[in-house]
Amino acid sequence: MSGSFVENISRRVSQLGEWGLEQLLGVGVFSLMALRSLRALFMPRFPWSELWRQWYAIAVQSLPIVGVTALFTGMVLALQAAEALSRFGAKPYVGSLVSLSVVRELGPVLTALMVAGRIGAGIAAEIGSMRVTEQVDAIRAMGADPLQKLVVPRMLAATFALPLLAIVAIFLGILGGGLISNYQLNITPNFYLTTVTTTVTVEDLLSGLSKTFFFGWIIAMVGCYAGLTTQGGTEGVGKSTTRSVVVASISIFIADFFLTKVFLML
């Protein structure tokens, strides 16, 4: 009985150690891919056409889902803020709470999460399918760099598309709060706009938008890594897609915490 218990504990510890080593190996491979992708930026024959295609897929086609999410988030936030502020007699200042929350946190983070669910999964599925059908090996056999052809365009497009999408999300989030304030809370648009402009500063806007560059980079790189490490045929593609969304979403929250601390110290 005692021997089987010790063997069970030893097996669990061994499995935990193998899992830890596997994660460390994954971090190392990801870091190496990121460094090589930066080097591939300066290689000749840059794939401009692929960059524009990815830009359209990320920046343009993501607008509807980001816009709808931001609009209704602002509306819900206004309802919740009015309920909380009415207890202190500060209900007219809903605009201050909504605008500051949307500009500093909700706009950038929700935009990143929506793009991670849509684009991150798409990147992992597309590159993963190319991986299991040996198209990535074919690119390498023709003398081209798969990182330059596949990773770099997606990395650049996502990194610079996220701030623009976040600006749209911030505008629509504040607009959603204004609609609820005007039609349900009886707060005039002029007063709502005044509370917004007197509360939100340029530093708040820059703080929120600066984080989106990192979020876009994370989404693209995690999706590309998941796609390039896909194994096991179509089933592996599905697992890579799921892993991409989960890892990117968690990484966004972790990065948001540390970036917020850094910006608050500046």
N, C-alpha and C positions, 0 to 999 in steps of 0.2 A: 504493500500500500504506500509506504513511505518512498520506495524506489520509483513507483509510477508517478507520484506527485512531483518528485524532483525532476524526473524526465520531462514531465509536462511543463514545468516552469522553465527548464533549460530550453525546450523547444520554442516556447513563447519568447524568451529572451533572444534566442537566435533569430527568430522571425522579425522581431523588432529591430535587431541590429541590421539584418539584411534590408529592411525597409528604409532605415536611416541612411545606409550606404547608397541605396538606390536613389534617394532624394538628393543626397550630396552630389552624386554623379550627374543627376539631372540639372542641378544648379550649375555645375561646371560646364556641361555641354551647352546650356542656355547662354551662359556668360561668353563662352567662346564664339557661339553663333552671333551674339550681339556685337562683339568686337570685330569679327570678320565682316559683318554687315556694314559697319561704319567704314571699314577699309574699302568695301565694294562701292561705296558712294563715289569714290574718285577714280574708278576704273573707266577706261574708254568704252564707247558704244553703250551709253546709258539708255535704258528702255523707256523712252519718253511716252510712247504710245500706251504702254502698260500703266505708267503713272497716271495718265489722264483717265484711263478706264477705271482704275481704282479710286481716283478722286471723285468721279461721277458716282460710283457705287456707294462710297462712304458719305461724301458731303451732300450730294443731291438726293439720293434715294433714301437716306435716313431722315430727311427733314420731316416727313409726315408723322412717323412714330415719335420722334423727339418733340415735335410741336404739340401733338395731342397730349402726350405725357406731361409736358411742362404746363400747358394751359389748365388742365384739370388738377394738377398738383397745386398751382397757385389758387385755384378756386377752393379746393379743400382746405388749404392752409389758411385762407381768409376766414372760412367758417370756424375753424378750430381756434384761430387767434381771437376772433370776436367773442367766442364763448369764454375764453380765458381772460381777456382784457376787460370784459364787462364786469367782472367781479371786483375790479379795482377802479372802475369808472373811467377806463382808458380805451373804451371801444372805438372812438374815432381814429385812434392811432394804429389801426390795423395795417395800414400801408407801410408803416415803419418796420413792423415785425415781418411782414410778408416779403418786402423788398430785400431786407438784410439777409433773411434766410435763403432766399432764392439766389441772390448774387454771390454770397460767400460759399454756400454748401449745396443746396438742393439742385440748382441749375447745373453746375459742373458735374456733380456726382451722378445725378439721374441721367444726364446726357451720356456719360461714360458707360453706365450700366446698360442703357438701351442699345448703344452701339456695340457693346461687348456681346450682348445677346444676339444681335443681328449680324454684325460684321465679323466679330470674332469667331462665331460658329461657322460662318460662310468661308472665312479664310482657312480654318482648320479642315473643313470638309473638302474644299477645292484642292488644296495642296496635298491633303491626305489621299485623295483619289488619284492624284498624279503620282504620289509615292508608291501606292500599291500596284499601279499599272505600269510602273517603271518609266514613267515620263520624266521624272527627275533625273534618273540615271541617263536617259537619252540626252537631256540637256547637257549633262556633264560630259558625255561621250562626244558631243559635237564641239567640245572645247570652250563652252560657255560656263559661267559661274551661276549655279542655281540661286545663290544668295542674291546676286545682282538682278537676276531675271524675276525672281519670285518674292523675295523678302524686302528688298530695298524700296520698290514702288509702293508696297502696302504700308511699310513703315513710315515713309514720307507722307503719304496721303492721309493716313490716320492721325499722325502727329499734328498736321496743320489743318485738318478738317474739324477736329474736335473743338478748338476754340471758336470757330465760326458757328458750329452747331450750338455751342454753349451760349453764345450771344443771342441766338434765336430763342433758345430755351429760357434765358433770363427775361427777355422782352415779353414772351408769351406768358411766363409765370406771373410776372407783375401785372400784365393785362388781365389774366384770369382773376387775380385778387381784386383788381379794380372793378371788374364786372360784378362780382359778388358784393363788393362794398357799395356800389351804386344802386343796384337793383334789389338787393335784399337787406342791406344794413343801413340804407339811407344816408350814405356818406357821399358828398358831392365829388365829382371827378377832380375839381380844382384842389380841394382839400386833400384828397388822396394823393394826388401828384405832388403836392407840397410836402407832405410827410415823407414821400419816397425820396425826393431830391434833397431834403434836409438831413435825411438819415444816412443814405448811401454816399460814400465818398469814392474818389478815384482809387484810393488804396484798396478799398473793399473790392472794387471791380477787378483791379489788376491781380489781387490775391486769388480771386475765384478763377479767373481766366488762365492764370499762369499754371495752375494745377492741371488744366486740361491737356497741355502739351505732354506732360508725363503720362496722363491717362491714355492718350492716343497711342503713345509709344508702347505702353504696356499691352494694350489690346492687340496691336498688330504683331508684336514680337511673340506674345504667348500663343496667338493663333498660328503663326508660322512655325513655331517650335513644335506645337502639337501636331501640325500637319506633316512636318518633315520627319518626325519620329513615329509616324503611324506604322503599325504592323498588324498583320492578321486579316488582310482583305477588307471586305465591306464592313464586317463587324468591327474591325479596328478603326475604320473611319468614324463610325458612330461613337465609339469610346473616345476618340480624339476630340470630336466635336464637343461632347459633354465636358471633357476635362478642360478644354479651352475656355468655355464659358465660366465654369466653376473657379478655375485658377485666376482668370482675369478679373472676375468680380471680387474675389477675396483680396487680390493684389491691389485693386483700386481702393478698397476701404483701408488697407494697411498704408498705402502710399498717401492717401488723403490725411490720415492721422499725422504722419511724420511731416508732410509738407505744411499742414496747418500750423504745427508747432514751430517750424522754421520761419514761416511768414509772420507769425505773431511776435517772434523775437526780433525781427528786422525793424 
